[in-house]
Amino acid sequence: MQMVCVKGFLFLTSGNGEKMVSEKLVARFLVLLVVILGVFSFSYAVDVDLDRIVVTPYRYGQTLEKTASSVSVITAEEINSSNAERVVDVFRSVPGVIVRDYYGNGAATTVDMAGFGEQAALNVLVLIDGRRVNDVDLSGVDWNQIPLDRVERIEVIRGGSAAVLYGDNASSGVINIITKNGEGKPKINLQAEYGSYDMNKQRLSLEGDINSRFSYLLDAYRQSTNGYRENSFNKNKDFASKFGYKVNDSVSVHFDSGFHASTYGMPSGLFQHHIDEHSRRWARYGEDHANNKDYYFVMGGKLGSLGLGNFDVDFSYRQKETDSYFLTSHNDTRKNKIETYTVAPKYTIDNSIFGHDNKFITGIDFYRVFYNSNNYPYTDETNLKSYTNINKNSIGGYFHDEFSIFEQLVLSGGYRYELARYVFSYHDFTGVNPDRDGKLRPDIQAFDSGVVYTYKDDSSVFLNVSKSFRFPEVDEFTGNYDNSFHQFLNTNLKPQSSMNYQVGLRHKFSERLKGSFSLFRMVVNDYIYYNPTGGQWSFGENENYDKTIHEGLESSLEAKPLDWVTFFGNYTFIRAYFDGGVYDKNEIPMVPRHKVTLGLRFILPKNFILNITGNYVGKRYFINDQANAVSRLNGYMVADTNLSWRYRDLTMVFGINNIFDKQYSEYGVYGTDSSKLFVYDKCYFPSPGRNFSLKASYSF
């Protein structure tokens, strides 16, 4: 993968292209958090009923306070009260999570945990109802395939502890998105939303159940926007269905399916002279675009027997097709197709051992993936230039046990072994490059060990030590040049592994105040990254770096001083750097050291609710600047607000994003400027300015 200025974001203005954000802002946020914590921790408040949160980091339900890892749960209520237009927007306010939207339209977005920078999308595993949605190539996760209004809750599991149960890509964390099920009497949901840049959405769904046995949900969704910049349009169509039948308390079956189609523009990055000559909304590549088609189905069942545990199995199939057209940049047209077959049986038993609670789970995950990439001249998509076929099979076996020494003290541990097999085939019809074929069989192990002590209701301390990993993505092996300037498959890439250490505290000061704090350290061996000066001719190559270190802290606070006011805030510190080698002690590009979120929620008379949220992200080095030789991309602070009103089954929400119309960017690349004889310079993709939205939903 050759990195040029085709993606990036920066804090932009005219002139020098940067606007300084005072570092004093971070200090003020921290002081405010401490003051609020001090005031409310010594106050006495009227009891407020709080639901006990149940999460699924172990592939079965567990209360949050008994989980030996750092976990955040985003509920449907929190999603509805936010200004998020897409699922990925929800994570902007989650501690320890950094969101980067390349085009400002959600078409190409990454979520970063623990500071992996450009490689973030490949080190965070994303699940929808337990189904993997990470692609096996460098495209990562297509967040547009998950309509926000279909989500029941989201679990964010930080650290590598979940790798035992979920395997590849779970290096720095797992995001599990749980979607809604049909229940109750038949209900039809209608929704419409309109906003800036000709943004519009429509949704129609039908849900319910029959005799509490047969549940159903049918959901159709359409979303479109012209985007903030020229050629940053994004159009999506989705349909999903969920059916479940419960024979009895021990036997049930389900069938889920979905289809997603999208098309979006790729305006590319802007150097400062482009902004000066045109504007920050200009598209350098006015006709480059991509089309996606993605569909899946999942069927499975559960068989339980009293005292003998539960056996579950899921079978799934997914096909994704992506056609990329570079009509302005004059790169080859690419047509990629990925087919994925999955079989995932598991066995769970929850029985006491010598009077102590014990939960045990074991299972096998089998994936069979067919990846095909065809290249055509941008002027003629019927004349095939070359193709790359890569088949990847992987099988992982795991077990995990959770044992209660006594009710308040729980030990957990597990192990996973995973084996992958790649089969490569490359053919160049132009005769420039020789055919390439090969096979590779990497394998790796993961483990997890943790202890959690619940010293009072909803309050606990935990310690976790784990090992996580990721295999190279299929196209990380390609795009390399040998000493004869021929492309070759770099099968020398090794799997990446990480040792993870995490300690944390979740404390409930009173019914109106709760907070959390955790420290983490991650030592990554054979870190897979793109070296812009790597390879035989320094053209760039995907390589293994011996070691990187990722360490920091995450803290959060939620307070309800009055029945009608809620405050929340969090602070994240991350230090991610190369350890040893040519970049020793240099920071990993695009990783900010500081991130702060502050928010207020007011429950007003007449069923009005007002939400105000501010997010600060600190400075970070540009992508490709592993040497830390160029000045950093400046931090930014963005504030959003919305006002919602509900009357019976009608809900309306008016939102304003980027209230103060800040000119900023979330991503930046240090790349070649082809308009200036390939001179290296900073390249930015401007993020949207102030924008508005109005949403109405009705259920009957």
C-alpha positions in Angstrom: 0.0 0.0 0.0 1.7 3.2 -1.1 0.6 6.2 1.0 0.1 9.4 -0.8 -2.1 12.4 0.1 -5.4 10.8 -0.5 -6.7 11.0 3.0 -6.2 13.4 6.0 -7.5 16.1 8.3 -6.1 19.2 10.0 -7.1 22.3 11.9 -7.2 24.7 9.0 -7.4 28.5 8.4 -6.0 30.7 5.7 -2.4 31.8 5.9 -0.3 29.2 7.7 -3.1 26.6 7.7 -3.2 26.1 11.4 -5.1 27.6 14.4 -3.6 27.1 17.8 -5.7 25.6 20.5 -4.5 26.5 24.0 -3.1 23.7 26.0 -4.6 25.5 29.0 -7.9 24.3 27.8 -7.0 20.7 28.9 -5.9 21.9 32.3 -9.2 23.8 32.8 -11.2 20.7 31.9 -9.3 18.6 34.4 -9.7 21.2 37.1 -13.4 21.2 36.4 -13.6 17.4 36.7 -11.8 17.4 40.0 -14.0 20.2 41.5 -17.2 18.4 40.5 -15.9 15.1 41.9 -15.0 16.8 45.2 -18.3 18.6 45.6 -20.5 15.6 44.9 -18.5 12.9 46.6 -19.4 14.6 50.0 -23.0 15.4 49.2 -26.1 13.4 50.1 -28.7 13.0 47.5 -32.2 11.5 47.1 -31.9 7.9 45.8 -32.3 7.5 42.1 -33.1 4.0 40.7 -30.3 2.8 38.4 -30.5 -0.3 36.3 -27.8 -2.9 36.7 -25.8 -2.9 33.5 -25.3 -6.3 31.8 -22.5 -6.7 29.2 -21.2 -9.5 27.1 -17.4 -9.4 27.0 -17.2 -13.1 27.6 -19.8 -14.1 24.9 -22.4 -14.4 27.7 -24.1 -11.9 30.0 -22.3 -10.5 33.0 -22.9 -7.5 35.2 -20.5 -4.7 34.6 -19.0 -4.5 38.1 -17.8 -8.2 37.8 -16.0 -7.6 34.5 -12.2 -7.7 34.7 -11.6 -5.1 31.9 -12.4 -1.5 31.1 -15.8 -1.4 29.5 -18.2 1.4 28.4 -21.8 0.8 27.6 -23.7 3.2 25.3 -27.5 2.8 25.8 -30.3 3.5 23.3 -31.3 6.5 25.5 -27.8 8.0 25.3 -27.8 7.4 21.5 -31.1 9.1 21.1 -30.0 12.1 23.2 -26.8 12.6 21.2 -26.2 14.5 17.9 -24.8 11.4 16.3 -25.9 10.9 12.7 -24.0 7.6 12.3 -23.0 4.8 14.7 -19.3 5.9 14.5 -20.3 9.4 15.8 -21.3 7.9 19.1 -17.8 7.0 20.0 -16.5 10.6 20.0 -17.6 11.0 23.6 -16.3 7.5 24.8 -13.2 7.5 27.0 -10.1 6.0 25.4 -11.6 6.2 21.8 -10.5 8.5 19.0 -12.6 8.9 15.8 -11.2 10.0 12.5 -13.5 10.8 9.6 -11.4 11.3 6.4 -14.1 12.8 4.2 -16.5 14.2 6.8 -19.3 12.1 5.5 -18.8 8.8 7.3 -17.7 7.0 4.2 -14.2 6.3 5.4 -13.9 6.4 9.2 -11.6 4.8 11.8 -12.0 4.2 15.5 -8.8 4.1 17.5 -8.1 2.6 20.9 -4.7 2.6 22.7 -3.1 4.7 20.0 -2.6 2.7 16.8 -2.8 5.7 14.4 -3.1 4.7 10.8 -3.4 1.0 11.7 -6.3 1.7 14.1 -9.0 0.1 12.0 -7.1 -3.2 11.8 -6.6 -3.4 15.6 -10.2 -2.9 16.8 -12.6 -5.8 16.2 -16.2 -4.7 15.5 -19.1 -7.1 16.0 -22.8 -6.7 15.2 -24.8 -9.1 17.4 -21.6 -11.1 17.7 -20.9 -11.3 14.0 -17.6 -10.0 12.7 -17.8 -7.1 10.3 -14.1 -6.3 9.9 -13.0 -6.9 6.3 -9.9 -9.0 5.6 -8.4 -6.2 3.6 -7.1 -2.7 4.5 -10.6 -1.1 4.2 -11.3 -2.0 7.8 -15.0 -1.5 8.8 -17.7 0.0 6.7 -19.6 1.9 9.4 -22.3 2.9 7.0 -23.7 -0.6 7.1 -25.0 -0.1 10.6 -27.9 2.4 10.7 -27.9 4.2 14.1 -31.6 3.9 14.8 -31.4 0.1 14.6 -29.0 -0.1 17.6 -30.2 -1.2 21.1 -26.8 -0.7 22.8 -23.1 -0.7 22.2 -20.4 -2.2 24.4 -16.8 -0.9 24.1 -14.3 -3.3 25.6 -10.9 -1.7 25.8 -7.7 -3.7 26.0 -6.7 -7.1 24.6 -8.6 -9.3 27.1 -11.4 -10.1 24.5 -8.9 -11.6 22.0 -9.2 -15.1 23.7 -12.9 -15.2 22.8 -13.0 -13.2 19.6 -9.5 -13.7 18.1 -8.0 -11.8 15.2 -8.1 -7.9 15.1 -9.0 -7.7 18.8 -5.5 -6.2 19.6 -6.6 -3.0 21.3 -10.3 -3.6 21.9 -13.7 -4.9 20.8 -16.8 -3.0 19.9 -20.0 -5.1 20.1 -23.1 -3.5 18.6 -26.3 -5.1 19.8 -29.3 -4.4 17.5 -33.0 -4.3 18.4 -35.3 -7.3 18.4 -39.0 -7.3 17.8 -41.1 -7.5 20.9 -44.7 -6.8 22.0 -47.6 -5.8 19.9 -47.0 -5.0 16.2 -45.5 -1.6 15.9 -44.6 0.5 12.9 -41.8 3.1 13.2 -41.5 6.1 10.8 -38.6 8.5 10.7 -37.5 11.4 8.6 -34.5 13.7 9.0 -33.2 16.7 7.1 -30.2 18.9 7.5 -27.3 20.9 6.1 -25.5 19.9 2.9 -28.8 18.4 1.6 -28.7 15.7 4.2 -31.9 13.6 4.3 -32.8 10.2 5.9 -36.0 8.1 5.8 -36.7 4.9 7.8 -39.6 2.5 8.0 -39.7 -0.5 10.3 -42.1 -3.1 11.5 -41.5 -5.1 14.7 -43.3 -7.2 17.3 -43.8 -10.7 18.5 -46.4 -13.4 18.6 -47.2 -15.1 22.0 -43.7 -14.2 23.2 -42.4 -17.0 21.0 -42.0 -15.7 17.5 -40.2 -12.3 17.2 -39.8 -10.3 14.0 -38.3 -7.0 12.8 -38.1 -5.6 9.3 -36.2 -2.4 8.8 -35.7 -0.3 5.6 -33.4 2.8 5.7 -32.2 5.4 3.2 -29.6 8.2 3.8 -28.1 10.8 1.5 -25.9 13.8 1.8 -24.0 16.1 -0.7 -21.3 16.5 2.0 -19.5 19.6 3.3 -16.9 19.5 0.5 -17.3 19.1 -3.3 -17.4 15.4 -4.3 -18.0 14.3 -0.7 -21.5 13.0 -1.3 -22.6 9.8 0.4 -25.7 7.8 -0.4 -26.8 4.7 1.4 -29.6 2.2 1.2 -30.2 -0.6 3.8 -32.6 -3.4 4.6 -32.4 -5.8 7.5 -34.6 -8.5 9.0 -34.4 -10.4 12.3 -36.6 -13.4 13.1 -36.5 -15.6 16.2 -38.5 -18.5 17.4 -38.4 -19.8 21.0 -39.6 -23.4 21.2 -39.2 -23.3 25.0 -36.8 -22.0 27.6 -34.0 -24.3 26.4 -34.5 -24.3 22.6 -34.6 -21.4 20.2 -33.6 -20.6 16.6 -33.0 -17.3 14.7 -32.4 -16.0 11.2 -31.0 -12.6 10.4 -30.2 -11.0 7.0 -29.3 -7.6 5.6 -28.4 -5.7 2.5 -26.4 -2.5 2.2 -25.6 -0.4 -0.9 -23.7 2.8 -0.9 -21.9 5.2 -3.3 -19.6 8.0 -2.1 -17.2 10.6 -3.4 -13.5 10.7 -2.7 -12.3 14.3 -2.9 -8.8 13.6 -1.7 -6.5 15.8 0.4 -5.7 19.5 0.1 -2.3 21.1 0.4 -2.2 24.7 1.7 -1.9 26.2 -1.7 -5.1 24.4 -2.8 -6.9 26.0 0.1 -5.5 29.4 -0.7 -6.3 29.1 -4.4 -9.8 27.6 -4.0 -11.3 27.0 -0.6 -11.3 24.4 2.1 -14.4 22.9 0.5 -12.8 22.3 -2.8 -12.3 18.8 -4.2 -8.9 18.0 -5.6 -10.3 15.0 -7.3 -13.8 15.9 -8.4 -14.9 12.6 -10.0 -13.2 9.9 -7.9 -15.9 7.8 -6.3 -16.6 4.2 -5.0 -19.7 1.9 -5.0 -20.3 -0.8 -2.4 -22.7 -3.7 -2.2 -22.8 -5.8 0.9 -25.2 -8.5 2.0 -25.3 -11.2 4.7 -27.4 -13.8 6.4 -27.0 -15.5 9.7 -28.9 -18.6 11.0 -28.3 -20.4 14.2 -29.9 -21.9 17.2 -29.5 -22.6 20.9 -30.0 -25.9 22.7 -30.0 -26.0 26.4 -30.4 -28.7 29.0 -31.0 -28.2 32.7 -27.7 -28.6 34.5 -25.8 -29.6 31.3 -25.2 -26.1 29.8 -26.1 -24.5 26.5 -24.9 -25.3 23.0 -25.1 -22.5 20.4 -24.1 -22.5 16.8 -24.2 -19.8 14.1 -23.7 -20.2 10.4 -23.2 -17.0 8.3 -22.4 -15.9 4.8 -21.3 -12.4 3.7 -20.5 -11.0 0.3 -19.1 -7.5 -0.2 -18.3 -5.9 -3.6 -16.4 -2.5 -3.9 -15.8 -0.8 -7.2 -13.4 2.2 -7.0 -13.1 4.7 -9.9 -10.3 7.2 -10.0 -11.4 9.2 -13.0 -9.7 12.4 -11.9 -6.5 11.1 -10.2 -6.1 8.6 -13.2 -5.3 5.6 -11.0 -6.4 2.1 -12.1 -10.1 1.2 -11.6 -10.3 -1.5 -8.9 -13.1 -4.0 -8.4 -12.8 -6.0 -5.2 -15.0 -8.9 -4.1 -14.9 -10.6 -0.6 -16.9 -13.7 0.3 -16.9 -14.9 3.9 -18.2 -18.2 5.3 -18.4 -18.6 9.1 -19.2 -21.5 11.4 -19.1 -20.7 15.1 -20.3 -23.3 17.6 -19.9 -22.7 21.4 -20.7 -24.5 24.6 -21.5 -22.6 27.9 -22.2 -24.1 31.3 -23.0 -22.1 34.5 -22.8 -24.5 37.5 -21.4 -24.3 41.0 -18.1 -26.1 41.9 -17.8 -27.0 45.5 -20.4 -24.3 46.3 -18.7 -21.6 44.3 -20.2 -20.0 41.2 -18.5 -21.0 38.0 -19.0 -20.1 34.3 -17.2 -21.9 31.6 -17.3 -21.4 27.8 -15.5 -23.1 25.0 -15.9 -23.0 21.2 -14.4 -23.0 17.7 -14.5 -20.1 15.2 -14.0 -21.1 11.5 -13.7 -18.6 8.8 -13.2 -19.2 5.0 -12.6 -16.0 3.0 -12.2 -15.5 -0.7 -10.6 -12.2 -1.8 -10.4 -11.1 -5.4 -9.1 -7.8 -6.7 -9.2 -6.9 -10.4 -7.4 -3.8 -11.9 -8.5 -2.0 -15.1 -7.3 1.1 -16.8 -9.3 4.1 -15.6 -10.3 4.7 -19.2 -11.5 1.2 -19.9 -13.0 -1.1 -17.3 -13.4 -4.0 -19.7 -9.7 -4.4 -20.3 -8.4 -6.4 -17.3 -4.8 -5.5 -16.5 -4.1 -7.8 -13.5 -5.8 -9.8 -10.8 -5.0 -10.8 -7.2 -6.7 -13.8 -5.6 -6.1 -14.5 -1.9 -7.9 -17.2 0.0 -7.7 -17.1 3.8 -8.9 -19.9 6.1 -8.6 -19.6 9.8 -9.7 -21.7 12.7 -9.5 -20.7 16.3 -10.3 -22.8 19.4 -10.8 -21.2 22.8 -11.9 -21.7 26.4 -12.6 -19.2 29.2 -13.5 -19.8 32.8 -14.9 -17.4 35.5 -14.7 -18.7 39.1 -16.0 -16.9 42.2 -13.8 -17.5 45.2 -16.6 -15.8 47.1 -19.4 -13.5 46.0 -17.2 -10.4 45.8 -14.0 -11.9 44.4 -14.0 -13.4 40.9 -11.1 -14.9 39.0 -11.2 -15.3 35.2 -8.9 -16.8 32.6 -8.8 -18.3 29.2 -6.7 -19.4 26.2 -7.0 -19.4 22.4 -5.0 -21.0 19.6 -5.6 -19.7 16.1 -4.2 -21.0 12.8 -4.5 -19.2 9.5 -3.7 -20.4 5.9 -3.2 -18.0 3.0 -3.1 -19.0 -0.6 -1.9 -16.3 -3.0 -2.3 -16.0 -6.8 -1.3 -12.9 -8.9 -1.3 -12.5 -12.7 -0.4 -9.5 -14.7 -1.9 -9.5 -18.2 0.3 -6.7 -19.4 3.5 -8.8 -19.0 5.2 -6.1 -16.9 5.2 -8.2 -13.7 5.7 -11.9 -13.4 3.0 -14.2 -12.0 3.2 -14.7 -8.2 1.9 -17.7 -6.3 2.5 -18.8 -2.7 1.2 -20.2 0.5 1.6 -19.2 4.1 0.5 -20.8 7.4 1.0 -18.5 10.4 -0.4 -19.5 13.8 -0.5 -17.7 17.2 -1.8 -18.0 20.8 -3.7 -15.6 23.1 -4.5 -15.8 26.8 -6.4 -13.8 29.3 -6.2 -13.6 33.1 -8.1 -11.3 35.4 -9.4 -10.7 38.9 -12.2 -8.4 40.0 -13.2 -7.5 43.6 -16.6 -6.0 44.1 -16.4 -4.1 47.4 -19.9 -2.7 47.3 -22.9 -2.5 44.9 -21.8 -1.2 41.5 -18.2 -0.6 42.7 -15.2 -2.8 42.0 -11.5 -2.9 41.3 -9.9 -5.1 38.6 -6.6 -6.3 37.2 -6.1 -7.9 33.9 -3.1 -9.4 32.0 -3.7 -10.7 28.5 -2.1 -11.4 25.1 -3.8 -10.3 21.9 -2.9 -10.5 18.2 -3.7 -9.7 14.6 -2.8 -11.5 11.4 -1.7 -9.4 8.4 -4.6 -8.3 6.2 -4.6 -9.9 2.7 -3.6 -6.8 0.8 -0.8 -5.9 3.2 1.1 -8.7 1.4 0.7 -6.9 -1.9 1.9 -3.6 -3.6 5.7 -4.2 -3.0 8.6 -3.9 -5.5 11.6 -6.1 -5.7 15.1 -5.1 -6.9 13.9 -5.5 -10.5 11.0 -3.1 -10.0 8.6 -6.0 -10.2 5.6 -6.3 -7.9 5.8 -9.2 -5.4 4.0 -10.7 -2.5 5.8 -9.9 0.8 5.1 -13.1 2.6 7.8 -12.2 5.2 5.2 -10.3 7.2 4.6 -11.9 10.6 1.6 -11.8 12.8 1.5 -9.0 15.4 1.1 -9.8 19.1 0.5 -7.7 22.2 1.0 -8.1 25.9 -1.6 -6.1 27.7 -1.7 -4.9 31.4 -4.7 -3.1 32.8 -5.8 -2.1 36.3 -8.9 -0.1 37.0 -11.5 1.2 39.5 -15.3 1.6 39.1 -16.8 3.5 42.0 -20.3 4.6 42.9 -20.0 7.5 45.3 -23.8 7.8 45.7 -26.9 7.2 43.8 -26.2 10.5 42.0 -22.4 10.2 41.3 -20.3 7.5 39.8 -16.9 7.4 38.1 -14.2 5.1 36.8 -10.4 5.2 36.4 -8.0 2.8 34.7 -4.4 2.5 33.7 -3.1 0.5 30.8 0.2 -0.6 29.2 0.5 -2.5 25.9 3.7 -3.9 24.5 3.3 -4.7 20.8 5.7 -7.1 19.2 6.2 -7.2 15.4 4.0 -4.2 15.0 2.6 -4.2 11.4 2.7 -0.7 9.9 3.3 1.1 6.6 6.9 2.4 6.3 6.8 5.2 3.7 10.6 4.7 3.0 10.6 0.9 3.2 11.3 -1.6 0.6 14.1 -2.2 -1.9 13.8 1.2 -3.5 12.3 3.2 -0.6 9.0 3.4 -2.4 7.2 2.3 0.8 6.2 -1.1 2.1 4.2 -2.8 4.9 6.7 -4.1 7.5 7.0 -5.4 11.0 8.5 -3.0 13.5 10.2 -4.9 16.4 8.3 -3.2 19.2 5.9 -0.4 20.1 4.6 0.8 23.5 1.1 2.1 24.2 0.3 3.3 27.7 -2.0 5.7 29.4 -5.0 6.3 31.6 -8.8 6.6 31.1 -11.2 8.3 33.5 -14.8 9.2 33.5 -17.4 10.8 35.8 -21.1 11.1 35.7 -23.1 13.2 38.2 -26.7 14.1 38.7 -26.8 17.0 41.2 -30.5 17.6 40.5 -33.3 15.5 39.1 -33.3 17.6 36.0 -29.5 18.0 35.4 -26.9 15.4 34.5 -23.2 16.1 34.0 -20.7 13.7 32.4 -17.0 14.1 31.5 -14.0 11.9 30.7 -10.3 12.4 30.2 -7.9 10.1 28.3 -4.1 10.3 28.2 -2.3 8.1 25.6 1.4 7.8 24.9 2.2 5.5 22.0 5.8 5.3 20.7 8.3 3.1 18.9 10.7 1.2 21.2 14.1 0.6 19.8 15.1 0.6 16.1 15.4 3.6 13.8 12.4 5.5 15.3 13.3 4.8 18.9 11.1 6.9 21.3 9.3 8.6 18.4 5.6 8.9 18.8 3.3 6.9 16.5 1.7 9.4 14.0 -1.9 10.5 14.4 -2.1 9.6 18.1 -3.1 12.5 20.4 -1.8 12.5 24.0 -5.0 14.2 25.4 -8.7 13.8 24.8 -11.4 15.4 26.9 -15.2 15.3 26.8 -17.6 17.3 28.8 -21.4 17.2 28.6 -24.6 18.5 30.2 -28.1 17.2 29.9 -31.2 19.2 31.1 -34.6 17.7 31.5 -36.9 20.7 30.9 -40.7 21.2 31.3 -43.1 20.1 28.7 -41.0 17.0 27.8 -38.1 19.0 26.4 -34.5 17.8 26.8 -31.4 19.9 26.1 -28.0 18.3 25.5 -24.7 20.1 25.2 -21.4 18.2 24.5 -17.8 19.4 23.9 -14.9 17.2 22.6 -11.3 18.2 22.7 -8.6 16.2 20.8 -4.9 17.2 21.2 -2.0 17.5 18.8 -0.7 14.6 16.8 2.0 13.9 14.2 1.0 13.6 10.6 0.7 10.1 9.0 4.0 9.1 7.4 6.0 11.2 9.8 7.4 8.4 11.9 10.6 10.4 12.3 8.5 13.2 14.0 10.4 15.7 11.8 7.4 17.9 10.9 5.4 20.1 13.2 2.3 18.4 14.6 -1.3 18.7 13.5 -2.9 21.0 16.1 -5.7 20.0 18.4 -9.3 21.1 18.2 -12.4 21.6 20.3 -15.8 21.0 18.9 -19.1 21.7 20.7 -22.5 20.2 19.7 -26.0 20.7 21.0 -29.6 19.4 20.5 -33.1 20.0 21.8 -35.6 17.1 21.8 -39.3 17.1 22.4 -41.6 14.1 22.9 -45.4 13.9 22.9 -46.8 10.4 23.2 -45.4 8.5 20.2 -44.0 11.5 18.4 -40.4 12.6 18.9 -38.6 15.6 17.4 -34.9 16.6 17.7 -33.2 19.7 16.5 -29.4 19.6 16.5 -26.5 21.9 15.8 -23.0 20.3 15.2 -19.9 22.4 15.5 -21.7 25.3 17.2 -18.8 27.8 16.9 -18.0 26.9 13.3 -14.5 25.8 14.0 -12.2 25.1 11.0 -10.5 21.9 11.9 -9.5 18.5 10.6 -9.4 15.0 12.2 -6.7 13.6 10.0 -3.5 14.7 8.2 -0.9 13.1 5.9 2.7 14.1 5.1 2.8 13.2 1.5 3.9 14.2 -2.0 2.4 17.1 -3.8 2.2 16.1 -7.5 1.4 19.7 -8.5 4.8 20.8 -7.2 7.2 18.2 -8.7 6.4 15.7 -6.0 7.6 17.9 -3.1 6.7 16.5 0.3 4.3 18.7 2.3 1.5 18.6 4.8 -1.8 17.5 3.4 -5.2 18.0 5.0 -8.9 17.0 4.6 -11.1 19.8 6.1 -13.9 18.7 8.4 -17.4 20.1 8.2 -18.3 23.5 9.6 -21.4 24.4 11.5 -24.4 22.3 10.4 -27.9 21.7 11.4 -30.4 18.8 11.5 -34.1 18.2 12.2 -35.4 14.7 12.9 -38.9 13.5 13.5 -40.0 9.9 14.4 -43.4 8.4 15.0 -44.4 5.0 16.2 -47.9 3.4 16.2 
